[in-house]
Amino acid sequence: MRSSALGKATFLEITNISQHGFWLFYENQEYFVPFDKFPWFKNAELKQIFNVRLEGAGHFYWPDLDIDLSEKILRNPEKFQLVSRT
């Protein structure tokens, strides 16, 4: 007996980091995360940025930094006010 359809594979990766921000690749879409809009990452160590987990569909978590972001926020950062100040 065979099981029904297999689950959907998801792929999450930090593809590049520059002095201005980093690129996150998820579900065949690449998002630029600029440090001026997401200042929590600016002084983070590289290993802290690379340590990202997918907590649910379109929900990303950086445990070393205790940062949660969603795909919606990455697509439209201007629609979401910053809560933390650095």
PDB file of N, CA, C and O in Angstrom:
ATOM      1  N   MET A   1       0.850  -1.177   0.000  1.00  0.00           N
ATOM      2  CA  MET A   1       0.000   0.000   0.000  1.00  0.00           C
ATOM      3  C   MET A   1       0.893   1.237   0.000  1.00  0.00           C
ATOM      4  O   MET A   1       1.862   1.315   0.755  1.00  0.00           O
ATOM      5  N   ARG A   2       0.564   2.178  -0.834  1.00  0.00           N
ATOM      6  CA  ARG A   2       1.340   3.403  -0.943  1.00  0.00           C
ATOM      7  C   ARG A   2       0.614   4.535  -0.236  1.00  0.00           C
ATOM      8  O   ARG A   2      -0.615   4.606  -0.214  1.00  0.00           O
ATOM      9  N   SER A   3       1.416   5.414   0.339  1.00  0.00           N
ATOM     10  CA  SER A   3       0.806   6.580   0.971  1.00  0.00           C
ATOM     11  C   SER A   3       0.389   7.574  -0.101  1.00  0.00           C
ATOM     12  O   SER A   3       0.823   7.489  -1.250  1.00  0.00           O
ATOM     13  N   SER A   4      -0.438   8.493   0.281  1.00  0.00           N
ATOM     14  CA  SER A   4      -0.890   9.512  -0.666  1.00  0.00           C
ATOM     15  C   SER A   4       0.243  10.495  -0.950  1.00  0.00           C
ATOM     16  O   SER A   4       1.402  10.182  -0.676  1.00  0.00           O
ATOM     17  N   ALA A   5      -0.049  11.631  -1.471  1.00  0.00           N
ATOM     18  CA  ALA A   5       0.937  12.609  -1.926  1.00  0.00           C
ATOM     19  C   ALA A   5       1.984  12.916  -0.856  1.00  0.00           C
ATOM     20  O   ALA A   5       1.686  13.013   0.334  1.00  0.00           O
ATOM     21  N   LEU A   6       3.202  13.062  -1.324  1.00  0.00           N
ATOM     22  CA  LEU A   6       4.296  13.433  -0.433  1.00  0.00           C
ATOM     23  C   LEU A   6       4.162  14.891  -0.036  1.00  0.00           C
ATOM     24  O   LEU A   6       3.517  15.678  -0.728  1.00  0.00           O
ATOM     25  N   GLY A   7       4.775  15.245   1.085  1.00  0.00           N
ATOM     26  CA  GLY A   7       4.762  16.628   1.539  1.00  0.00           C
ATOM     27  C   GLY A   7       5.582  17.516   0.618  1.00  0.00           C
ATOM     28  O   GLY A   7       6.437  17.036  -0.127  1.00  0.00           O
ATOM     29  N   LYS A   8       5.319  18.790   0.674  1.00  0.00           N
ATOM     30  CA  LYS A   8       6.010  19.768  -0.158  1.00  0.00           C
ATOM     31  C   LYS A   8       7.353  20.117   0.481  1.00  0.00           C
ATOM     32  O   LYS A   8       7.406  20.440   1.667  1.00  0.00           O
ATOM     33  N   ALA A   9       8.416  20.055  -0.280  1.00  0.00           N
ATOM     34  CA  ALA A   9       9.743  20.409   0.225  1.00  0.00           C
ATOM     35  C   ALA A   9       9.884  21.928   0.227  1.00  0.00           C
ATOM     36  O   ALA A   9       9.465  22.599  -0.716  1.00  0.00           O
ATOM     37  N   THR A  10      10.468  22.455   1.276  1.00  0.00           N
ATOM     38  CA  THR A  10      10.721  23.889   1.359  1.00  0.00           C
ATOM     39  C   THR A  10      12.215  24.113   1.485  1.00  0.00           C
ATOM     40  O   THR A  10      12.928  23.294   2.064  1.00  0.00           O
ATOM     41  N   PHE A  11      12.678  25.210   0.948  1.00  0.00           N
ATOM     42  CA  PHE A  11      14.087  25.525   0.936  1.00  0.00           C
ATOM     43  C   PHE A  11      14.267  26.928   1.472  1.00  0.00           C
ATOM     44  O   PHE A  11      13.641  27.869   0.984  1.00  0.00           O
ATOM     45  N   LEU A  12      15.119  27.077   2.477  1.00  0.00           N
ATOM     46  CA  LEU A  12      15.398  28.368   3.105  1.00  0.00           C
ATOM     47  C   LEU A  12      16.901  28.527   3.198  1.00  0.00           C
ATOM     48  O   LEU A  12      17.594  27.646   3.708  1.00  0.00           O
ATOM     49  N   GLU A  13      17.412  29.656   2.705  1.00  0.00           N
ATOM     50  CA  GLU A  13      18.853  29.857   2.707  1.00  0.00           C
ATOM     51  C   GLU A  13      19.188  31.342   2.702  1.00  0.00           C
ATOM     52  O   GLU A  13      18.515  32.132   2.041  1.00  0.00           O
ATOM     53  N   ILE A  14      20.220  31.720   3.434  1.00  0.00           N
ATOM     54  CA  ILE A  14      20.810  33.048   3.313  1.00  0.00           C
ATOM     55  C   ILE A  14      21.817  32.913   2.181  1.00  0.00           C
ATOM     56  O   ILE A  14      22.770  32.142   2.290  1.00  0.00           O
ATOM     57  N   THR A  15      21.617  33.653   1.094  1.00  0.00           N
ATOM     58  CA  THR A  15      22.456  33.447  -0.086  1.00  0.00           C
ATOM     59  C   THR A  15      23.630  34.407  -0.174  1.00  0.00           C
ATOM     60  O   THR A  15      24.630  34.095  -0.821  1.00  0.00           O
ATOM     61  N   ASN A  16      23.529  35.576   0.467  1.00  0.00           N
ATOM     62  CA  ASN A  16      24.612  36.562   0.380  1.00  0.00           C
ATOM     63  C   ASN A  16      24.434  37.592   1.486  1.00  0.00           C
ATOM     64  O   ASN A  16      23.318  37.856   1.932  1.00  0.00           O
ATOM     65  N   ILE A  17      25.546  38.167   1.919  1.00  0.00           N
ATOM     66  CA  ILE A  17      25.519  39.244   2.909  1.00  0.00           C
ATOM     67  C   ILE A  17      26.457  40.338   2.418  1.00  0.00           C
ATOM     68  O   ILE A  17      27.568  40.058   1.967  1.00  0.00           O
ATOM     69  N   SER A  18      26.004  41.587   2.509  1.00  0.00           N
ATOM     70  CA  SER A  18      26.838  42.735   2.143  1.00  0.00           C
ATOM     71  C   SER A  18      26.824  43.727   3.292  1.00  0.00           C
ATOM     72  O   SER A  18      26.217  43.472   4.332  1.00  0.00           O
ATOM     73  N   GLN A  19      27.484  44.841   3.108  1.00  0.00           N
ATOM     74  CA  GLN A  19      27.491  45.869   4.153  1.00  0.00           C
ATOM     75  C   GLN A  19      26.132  46.547   4.294  1.00  0.00           C
ATOM     76  O   GLN A  19      25.898  47.264   5.267  1.00  0.00           O
ATOM     77  N   HIS A  20      25.235  46.328   3.336  1.00  0.00           N
ATOM     78  CA  HIS A  20      23.916  46.967   3.346  1.00  0.00           C
ATOM     79  C   HIS A  20      22.780  46.052   3.803  1.00  0.00           C
ATOM     80  O   HIS A  20      21.698  46.533   4.138  1.00  0.00           O
ATOM     81  N   GLY A  21      23.012  44.748   3.819  1.00  0.00           N
ATOM     82  CA  GLY A  21      21.969  43.813   4.205  1.00  0.00           C
ATOM     83  C   GLY A  21      22.286  42.405   3.735  1.00  0.00           C
ATOM     84  O   GLY A  21      23.427  42.095   3.393  1.00  0.00           O
ATOM     85  N   PHE A  22      21.273  41.562   3.720  1.00  0.00           N
ATOM     86  CA  PHE A  22      21.479  40.190   3.260  1.00  0.00           C
ATOM     87  C   PHE A  22      20.283  39.719   2.449  1.00  0.00           C
ATOM     88  O   PHE A  22      19.207  40.315   2.493  1.00  0.00           O
ATOM     89  N   TRP A  23      20.493  38.631   1.704  1.00  0.00           N
ATOM     90  CA  TRP A  23      19.472  38.054   0.847  1.00  0.00           C
ATOM     91  C   TRP A  23      19.028  36.722   1.428  1.00  0.00           C
ATOM     92  O   TRP A  23      19.851  35.871   1.765  1.00  0.00           O
ATOM     93  N   LEU A  24      17.722  36.554   1.540  1.00  0.00           N
ATOM     94  CA  LEU A  24      17.123  35.325   2.044  1.00  0.00           C
ATOM     95  C   LEU A  24      16.322  34.693   0.909  1.00  0.00           C
ATOM     96  O   LEU A  24      15.458  35.338   0.314  1.00  0.00           O
ATOM     97  N   PHE A  25      16.614  33.433   0.615  1.00  0.00           N
ATOM     98  CA  PHE A  25      15.928  32.708  -0.453  1.00  0.00           C
ATOM     99  C   PHE A  25      14.947  31.733   0.166  1.00  0.00           C
ATOM    100  O   PHE A  25      15.318  30.918   1.011  1.00  0.00           O
ATOM    101  N   TYR A  26      13.683  31.820  -0.260  1.00  0.00           N
ATOM    102  CA  TYR A  26      12.629  30.949   0.273  1.00  0.00           C
ATOM    103  C   TYR A  26      11.572  30.746  -0.802  1.00  0.00           C
ATOM    104  O   TYR A  26      11.093  31.709  -1.400  1.00  0.00           O
ATOM    105  N   GLU A  27      11.210  29.488  -1.046  1.00  0.00           N
ATOM    106  CA  GLU A  27      10.131  29.150  -1.979  1.00  0.00           C
ATOM    107  C   GLU A  27      10.310  29.833  -3.342  1.00  0.00           C
ATOM    108  O   GLU A  27       9.386  30.469  -3.850  1.00  0.00           O
ATOM    109  N   ASN A  28      11.490  29.697  -3.921  1.00  0.00           N
ATOM    110  CA  ASN A  28      11.804  30.252  -5.237  1.00  0.00           C
ATOM    111  C   ASN A  28      11.686  31.770  -5.307  1.00  0.00           C
ATOM    112  O   ASN A  28      11.476  32.329  -6.383  1.00  0.00           O
ATOM    113  N   GLN A  29      11.820  32.430  -4.173  1.00  0.00           N
ATOM    114  CA  GLN A  29      11.756  33.889  -4.111  1.00  0.00           C
ATOM    115  C   GLN A  29      12.928  34.371  -3.264  1.00  0.00           C
ATOM    116  O   GLN A  29      13.215  33.801  -2.211  1.00  0.00           O
ATOM    117  N   GLU A  30      13.603  35.418  -3.723  1.00  0.00           N
ATOM    118  CA  GLU A  30      14.713  35.966  -2.943  1.00  0.00           C
ATOM    119  C   GLU A  30      14.301  37.328  -2.401  1.00  0.00           C
ATOM    120  O   GLU A  30      13.776  38.170  -3.130  1.00  0.00           O
ATOM    121  N   TYR A  31      14.550  37.532  -1.106  1.00  0.00           N
ATOM    122  CA  TYR A  31      14.200  38.775  -0.425  1.00  0.00           C
ATOM    123  C   TYR A  31      15.476  39.449   0.038  1.00  0.00           C
ATOM    124  O   TYR A  31      16.363  38.794   0.585  1.00  0.00           O
ATOM    125  N   PHE A  32      15.578  40.763  -0.177  1.00  0.00           N
ATOM    126  CA  PHE A  32      16.695  41.527   0.368  1.00  0.00           C
ATOM    127  C   PHE A  32      16.254  42.093   1.705  1.00  0.00           C
ATOM    128  O   PHE A  32      15.189  42.703   1.806  1.00  0.00           O
ATOM    129  N   VAL A  33      17.060  41.894   2.718  1.00  0.00           N
ATOM    130  CA  VAL A  33      16.771  42.362   4.076  1.00  0.00           C
ATOM    131  C   VAL A  33      17.780  43.465   4.383  1.00  0.00           C
ATOM    132  O   VAL A  33      18.881  43.176   4.852  1.00  0.00           O
ATOM    133  N   PRO A  34      17.420  44.735   4.123  1.00  0.00           N
ATOM    134  CA  PRO A  34      18.363  45.831   4.330  1.00  0.00           C
ATOM    135  C   PRO A  34      18.518  46.178   5.812  1.00  0.00           C
ATOM    136  O   PRO A  34      17.549  46.197   6.572  1.00  0.00           O
ATOM    137  N   PHE A  35      19.759  46.449   6.196  1.00  0.00           N
ATOM    138  CA  PHE A  35      20.028  46.774   7.600  1.00  0.00           C
ATOM    139  C   PHE A  35      19.359  48.079   8.036  1.00  0.00           C
ATOM    140  O   PHE A  35      19.050  48.237   9.217  1.00  0.00           O
ATOM    141  N   ASP A  36      19.128  49.016   7.114  1.00  0.00           N
ATOM    142  CA  ASP A  36      18.487  50.263   7.521  1.00  0.00           C
ATOM    143  C   ASP A  36      17.010  50.057   7.874  1.00  0.00           C
ATOM    144  O   ASP A  36      16.459  50.812   8.675  1.00  0.00           O
ATOM    145  N   LYS A  37      16.372  49.053   7.290  1.00  0.00           N
ATOM    146  CA  LYS A  37      14.972  48.761   7.622  1.00  0.00           C
ATOM    147  C   LYS A  37      14.842  47.690   8.707  1.00  0.00           C
ATOM    148  O   LYS A  37      13.810  47.603   9.372  1.00  0.00           O
ATOM    149  N   PHE A  38      15.872  46.887   8.885  1.00  0.00           N
ATOM    150  CA  PHE A  38      15.888  45.814   9.887  1.00  0.00           C
ATOM    151  C   PHE A  38      17.179  45.933  10.708  1.00  0.00           C
ATOM    152  O   PHE A  38      18.078  45.102  10.574  1.00  0.00           O
ATOM    153  N   PRO A  39      17.271  46.971  11.560  1.00  0.00           N
ATOM    154  CA  PRO A  39      18.530  47.293  12.256  1.00  0.00           C
ATOM    155  C   PRO A  39      19.011  46.235  13.250  1.00  0.00           C
ATOM    156  O   PRO A  39      20.166  46.273  13.673  1.00  0.00           O
ATOM    157  N   TRP A  40      18.154  45.302  13.624  1.00  0.00           N
ATOM    158  CA  TRP A  40      18.543  44.267  14.585  1.00  0.00           C
ATOM    159  C   TRP A  40      19.659  43.389  14.042  1.00  0.00           C
ATOM    160  O   TRP A  40      20.416  42.795  14.810  1.00  0.00           O
ATOM    161  N   PHE A  41      19.763  43.305  12.721  1.00  0.00           N
ATOM    162  CA  PHE A  41      20.767  42.450  12.091  1.00  0.00           C
ATOM    163  C   PHE A  41      22.104  43.164  11.857  1.00  0.00           C
ATOM    164  O   PHE A  41      23.117  42.505  11.622  1.00  0.00           O
ATOM    165  N   LYS A  42      22.119  44.476  11.918  1.00  0.00           N
ATOM    166  CA  LYS A  42      23.292  45.253  11.499  1.00  0.00           C
ATOM    167  C   LYS A  42      24.575  44.861  12.219  1.00  0.00           C
ATOM    168  O   LYS A  42      25.617  44.731  11.576  1.00  0.00           O
ATOM    169  N   ASN A  43      24.532  44.673  13.505  1.00  0.00           N
ATOM    170  CA  ASN A  43      25.735  44.346  14.268  1.00  0.00           C
ATOM    171  C   ASN A  43      25.811  42.871  14.657  1.00  0.00           C
ATOM    172  O   ASN A  43      26.616  42.483  15.504  1.00  0.00           O
ATOM    173  N   ALA A  44      24.973  42.063  14.036  1.00  0.00           N
ATOM    174  CA  ALA A  44      24.959  40.628  14.334  1.00  0.00           C
ATOM    175  C   ALA A  44      26.174  39.953  13.698  1.00  0.00           C
ATOM    176  O   ALA A  44      26.687  40.402  12.673  1.00  0.00           O
ATOM    177  N   GLU A  45      26.614  38.886  14.316  1.00  0.00           N
ATOM    178  CA  GLU A  45      27.681  38.081  13.741  1.00  0.00           C
ATOM    179  C   GLU A  45      27.120  37.289  12.556  1.00  0.00           C
ATOM    180  O   GLU A  45      25.925  37.001  12.501  1.00  0.00           O
ATOM    181  N   LEU A  46      27.984  36.947  11.625  1.00  0.00           N
ATOM    182  CA  LEU A  46      27.546  36.199  10.444  1.00  0.00           C
ATOM    183  C   LEU A  46      26.841  34.906  10.829  1.00  0.00           C
ATOM    184  O   LEU A  46      25.804  34.570  10.256  1.00  0.00           O
ATOM    185  N   LYS A  47      27.392  34.181  11.793  1.00  0.00           N
ATOM    186  CA  LYS A  47      26.778  32.905  12.184  1.00  0.00           C
ATOM    187  C   LYS A  47      25.384  33.111  12.760  1.00  0.00           C
ATOM    188  O   LYS A  47      24.538  32.223  12.653  1.00  0.00           O
ATOM    189  N   GLN A  48      25.128  34.268  13.370  1.00  0.00           N
ATOM    190  CA  GLN A  48      23.792  34.553  13.900  1.00  0.00           C
ATOM    191  C   GLN A  48      22.793  34.807  12.771  1.00  0.00           C
ATOM    192  O   GLN A  48      21.633  34.408  12.863  1.00  0.00           O
ATOM    193  N   ILE A  49      23.243  35.464  11.720  1.00  0.00           N
ATOM    194  CA  ILE A  49      22.362  35.714  10.573  1.00  0.00           C
ATOM    195  C   ILE A  49      22.091  34.422   9.813  1.00  0.00           C
ATOM    196  O   ILE A  49      20.961  34.171   9.392  1.00  0.00           O
ATOM    197  N   PHE A  50      23.119  33.607   9.638  1.00  0.00           N
ATOM    198  CA  PHE A  50      22.953  32.346   8.907  1.00  0.00           C
ATOM    199  C   PHE A  50      22.104  31.335   9.673  1.00  0.00           C
ATOM    200  O   PHE A  50      21.554  30.414   9.068  1.00  0.00           O
ATOM    201  N   ASN A  51      21.987  31.488  10.980  1.00  0.00           N
ATOM    202  CA  ASN A  51      21.188  30.554  11.785  1.00  0.00           C
ATOM    203  C   ASN A  51      19.724  30.989  11.780  1.00  0.00           C
ATOM    204  O   ASN A  51      19.237  31.589  12.739  1.00  0.00           O
ATOM    205  N   VAL A  52      19.041  30.681  10.697  1.00  0.00           N
ATOM    206  CA  VAL A  52      17.627  31.027  10.542  1.00  0.00           C
ATOM    207  C   VAL A  52      16.827  29.742  10.399  1.00  0.00           C
ATOM    208  O   VAL A  52      17.273  28.782   9.770  1.00  0.00           O
ATOM    209  N   ARG A  53      15.646  29.741  10.988  1.00  0.00           N
ATOM    210  CA  ARG A  53      14.757  28.572  10.944  1.00  0.00           C
ATOM    211  C   ARG A  53      13.424  28.958  10.335  1.00  0.00           C
ATOM    212  O   ARG A  53      12.961  30.092  10.458  1.00  0.00           O
ATOM    213  N   LEU A  54      12.829  27.996   9.686  1.00  0.00           N
ATOM    214  CA  LEU A  54      11.469  28.174   9.177  1.00  0.00           C
ATOM    215  C   LEU A  54      10.533  27.645  10.253  1.00  0.00           C
ATOM    216  O   LEU A  54      10.499  26.443  10.517  1.00  0.00           O
ATOM    217  N   GLU A  55       9.773  28.543  10.876  1.00  0.00           N
ATOM    218  CA  GLU A  55       8.882  28.174  11.977  1.00  0.00           C
ATOM    219  C   GLU A  55       7.480  27.816  11.498  1.00  0.00           C
ATOM    220  O   GLU A  55       6.689  27.251  12.253  1.00  0.00           O
ATOM    221  N   GLY A  56       7.184  28.133  10.287  1.00  0.00           N
ATOM    222  CA  GLY A  56       5.881  27.864   9.681  1.00  0.00           C
ATOM    223  C   GLY A  56       5.922  28.444   8.285  1.00  0.00           C
ATOM    224  O   GLY A  56       6.918  29.063   7.910  1.00  0.00           O
ATOM    225  N   ALA A  57       4.895  28.268   7.522  1.00  0.00           N
ATOM    226  CA  ALA A  57       4.877  28.787   6.151  1.00  0.00           C
ATOM    227  C   ALA A  57       5.106  30.302   6.146  1.00  0.00           C
ATOM    228  O   ALA A  57       4.276  31.068   6.636  1.00  0.00           O
ATOM    229  N   GLY A  58       6.229  30.713   5.594  1.00  0.00           N
ATOM    230  CA  GLY A  58       6.531  32.138   5.490  1.00  0.00           C
ATOM    231  C   GLY A  58       6.868  32.816   6.798  1.00  0.00           C
ATOM    232  O   GLY A  58       6.795  34.042   6.884  1.00  0.00           O
ATOM    233  N   HIS A  59       7.235  32.062   7.818  1.00  0.00           N
ATOM    234  CA  HIS A  59       7.582  32.619   9.135  1.00  0.00           C
ATOM    235  C   HIS A  59       9.007  32.209   9.470  1.00  0.00           C
ATOM    236  O   HIS A  59       9.301  31.023   9.623  1.00  0.00           O
ATOM    237  N   PHE A  60       9.900  33.206   9.585  1.00  0.00           N
ATOM    238  CA  PHE A  60      11.320  32.961   9.791  1.00  0.00           C
ATOM    239  C   PHE A  60      11.726  33.376  11.203  1.00  0.00           C
ATOM    240  O   PHE A  60      11.245  34.377  11.735  1.00  0.00           O
ATOM    241  N   TYR A  61      12.621  32.590  11.797  1.00  0.00           N
ATOM    242  CA  TYR A  61      13.061  32.871  13.166  1.00  0.00           C
ATOM    243  C   TYR A  61      14.574  32.722  13.264  1.00  0.00           C
ATOM    244  O   TYR A  61      15.142  31.720  12.831  1.00  0.00           O
ATOM    245  N   TRP A  62      15.219  33.740  13.843  1.00  0.00           N
ATOM    246  CA  TRP A  62      16.638  33.727  14.121  1.00  0.00           C
ATOM    247  C   TRP A  62      16.806  33.541  15.632  1.00  0.00           C
ATOM    248  O   TRP A  62      16.736  34.518  16.377  1.00  0.00           O
ATOM    249  N   PRO A  63      17.026  32.309  16.097  1.00  0.00           N
ATOM    250  CA  PRO A  63      17.055  32.036  17.535  1.00  0.00           C
ATOM    251  C   PRO A  63      18.183  32.748  18.278  1.00  0.00           C
ATOM    252  O   PRO A  63      17.998  33.147  19.428  1.00  0.00           O
ATOM    253  N   ASP A  64      19.335  32.914  17.655  1.00  0.00           N
ATOM    254  CA  ASP A  64      20.451  33.585  18.328  1.00  0.00           C
ATOM    255  C   ASP A  64      20.166  35.061  18.573  1.00  0.00           C
ATOM    256  O   ASP A  64      20.744  35.663  19.478  1.00  0.00           O
ATOM    257  N   LEU A  65      19.288  35.641  17.782  1.00  0.00           N
ATOM    258  CA  LEU A  65      18.952  37.068  17.886  1.00  0.00           C
ATOM    259  C   LEU A  65      17.545  37.297  18.428  1.00  0.00           C
ATOM    260  O   LEU A  65      17.169  38.433  18.717  1.00  0.00           O
ATOM    261  N   ASP A  66      16.769  36.230  18.568  1.00  0.00           N
ATOM    262  CA  ASP A  66      15.373  36.283  18.990  1.00  0.00           C
ATOM    263  C   ASP A  66      14.563  37.243  18.106  1.00  0.00           C
ATOM    264  O   ASP A  66      13.867  38.135  18.589  1.00  0.00           O
ATOM    265  N   ILE A  67      14.686  37.019  16.798  1.00  0.00           N
ATOM    266  CA  ILE A  67      13.992  37.841  15.800  1.00  0.00           C
ATOM    267  C   ILE A  67      13.044  36.947  15.000  1.00  0.00           C
ATOM    268  O   ILE A  67      13.435  35.890  14.503  1.00  0.00           O
ATOM    269  N   ASP A  68      11.793  37.393  14.887  1.00  0.00           N
ATOM    270  CA  ASP A  68      10.768  36.733  14.069  1.00  0.00           C
ATOM    271  C   ASP A  68      10.370  37.694  12.953  1.00  0.00           C
ATOM    272  O   ASP A  68      10.071  38.861  13.203  1.00  0.00           O
ATOM    273  N   LEU A  69      10.371  37.198  11.733  1.00  0.00           N
ATOM    274  CA  LEU A  69       9.883  37.979  10.595  1.00  0.00           C
ATOM    275  C   LEU A  69       9.024  37.079   9.722  1.00  0.00           C
ATOM    276  O   LEU A  69       9.156  35.855   9.739  1.00  0.00           O
ATOM    277  N   SER A  70       8.152  37.703   8.968  1.00  0.00           N
ATOM    278  CA  SER A  70       7.325  36.938   8.036  1.00  0.00           C
ATOM    279  C   SER A  70       7.627  37.394   6.614  1.00  0.00           C
ATOM    280  O   SER A  70       8.226  38.446   6.388  1.00  0.00           O
ATOM    281  N   GLU A  71       7.200  36.583   5.678  1.00  0.00           N
ATOM    282  CA  GLU A  71       7.320  36.942   4.262  1.00  0.00           C
ATOM    283  C   GLU A  71       6.628  38.274   3.983  1.00  0.00           C
ATOM    284  O   GLU A  71       7.128  39.093   3.211  1.00  0.00           O
ATOM    285  N   LYS A  72       5.492  38.479   4.608  1.00  0.00           N
ATOM    286  CA  LYS A  72       4.715  39.706   4.431  1.00  0.00           C
ATOM    287  C   LYS A  72       5.527  40.940   4.839  1.00  0.00           C
ATOM    288  O   LYS A  72       5.504  41.958   4.148  1.00  0.00           O
ATOM    289  N   ILE A  73       6.234  40.846   5.946  1.00  0.00           N
ATOM    290  CA  ILE A  73       7.066  41.953   6.422  1.00  0.00           C
ATOM    291  C   ILE A  73       8.233  42.184   5.464  1.00  0.00           C
ATOM    292  O   ILE A  73       8.571  43.330   5.168  1.00  0.00           O
ATOM    293  N   LEU A  74       8.850  41.113   4.979  1.00  0.00           N
ATOM    294  CA  LEU A  74       9.986  41.260   4.064  1.00  0.00           C
ATOM    295  C   LEU A  74       9.560  41.870   2.731  1.00  0.00           C
ATOM    296  O   LEU A  74      10.328  42.613   2.120  1.00  0.00           O
ATOM    297  N   ARG A  75       8.362  41.569   2.281  1.00  0.00           N
ATOM    298  CA  ARG A  75       7.862  42.137   1.024  1.00  0.00           C
ATOM    299  C   ARG A  75       7.512  43.615   1.159  1.00  0.00           C
ATOM    300  O   ARG A  75       7.699  44.385   0.218  1.00  0.00           O
ATOM    301  N   ASN A  76       7.006  44.014   2.325  1.00  0.00           N
ATOM    302  CA  ASN A  76       6.517  45.388   2.527  1.00  0.00           C
ATOM    303  C   ASN A  76       6.952  45.942   3.880  1.00  0.00           C
ATOM    304  O   ASN A  76       6.100  46.185   4.734  1.00  0.00           O
ATOM    305  N   PRO A  77       8.243  46.148   4.103  1.00  0.00           N
ATOM    306  CA  PRO A  77       8.692  46.614   5.420  1.00  0.00           C
ATOM    307  C   PRO A  77       8.131  47.980   5.813  1.00  0.00           C
ATOM    308  O   PRO A  77       7.995  48.279   6.999  1.00  0.00           O
ATOM    309  N   GLU A  78       7.805  48.809   4.814  1.00  0.00           N
ATOM    310  CA  GLU A  78       7.278  50.143   5.106  1.00  0.00           C
ATOM    311  C   GLU A  78       5.893  50.103   5.757  1.00  0.00           C
ATOM    312  O   GLU A  78       5.471  51.089   6.361  1.00  0.00           O
ATOM    313  N   LYS A  79       5.190  48.991   5.644  1.00  0.00           N
ATOM    314  CA  LYS A  79       3.857  48.860   6.241  1.00  0.00           C
ATOM    315  C   LYS A  79       3.900  48.436   7.708  1.00  0.00           C
ATOM    316  O   LYS A  79       2.865  48.393   8.374  1.00  0.00           O
ATOM    317  N   PHE A  80       5.090  48.125   8.208  1.00  0.00           N
ATOM    318  CA  PHE A  80       5.222  47.632   9.582  1.00  0.00           C
ATOM    319  C   PHE A  80       6.180  48.511  10.354  1.00  0.00           C
ATOM    320  O   PHE A  80       7.327  48.701   9.949  1.00  0.00           O
ATOM    321  N   GLN A  81       5.710  49.047  11.465  1.00  0.00           N
ATOM    322  CA  GLN A  81       6.564  49.898  12.288  1.00  0.00           C
ATOM    323  C   GLN A  81       7.553  49.051  13.063  1.00  0.00           C
ATOM    324  O   GLN A  81       7.252  47.935  13.485  1.00  0.00           O
ATOM    325  N   LEU A  82       8.737  49.609  13.238  1.00  0.00           N
ATOM    326  CA  LEU A  82       9.731  48.940  14.073  1.00  0.00           C
ATOM    327  C   LEU A  82       9.294  49.012  15.526  1.00  0.00           C
ATOM    328  O   LEU A  82       8.790  50.041  15.975  1.00  0.00           O
ATOM    329  N   VAL A  83       9.482  47.948  16.246  1.00  0.00           N
ATOM    330  CA  VAL A  83       9.115  47.921  17.658  1.00  0.00           C
ATOM    331  C   VAL A  83      10.332  48.179  18.529  1.00  0.00           C
ATOM    332  O   VAL A  83      10.239  48.841  19.563  1.00  0.00           O
ATOM    333  N   SER A  84      11.460  47.659  18.110  1.00  0.00           N
ATOM    334  CA  SER A  84      12.688  47.794  18.873  1.00  0.00           C
ATOM    335  C   SER A  84      13.510  48.961  18.342  1.00  0.00           C
ATOM    336  O   SER A  84      13.497  49.252  17.146  1.00  0.00           O
ATOM    337  N   ARG A  85      14.210  49.610  19.226  1.00  0.00           N
ATOM    338  CA  ARG A  85      15.120  50.703  18.808  1.00  0.00           C
ATOM    339  C   ARG A  85      16.527  50.304  19.160  1.00  0.00           C
ATOM    340  O   ARG A  85      16.789  49.765  20.235  1.00  0.00           O
ATOM    341  N   THR A  86      17.456  50.582  18.219  1.00  0.00           N
ATOM    342  CA  THR A  86      18.860  50.266  18.473  1.00  0.00           C
ATOM    343  C   THR A  86      19.668  51.536  18.589  1.00  0.00           C
ATOM    344  O   THR A  86      20.879  51.480  18.803  1.00  0.00           O
TER     345      THR A  86
END
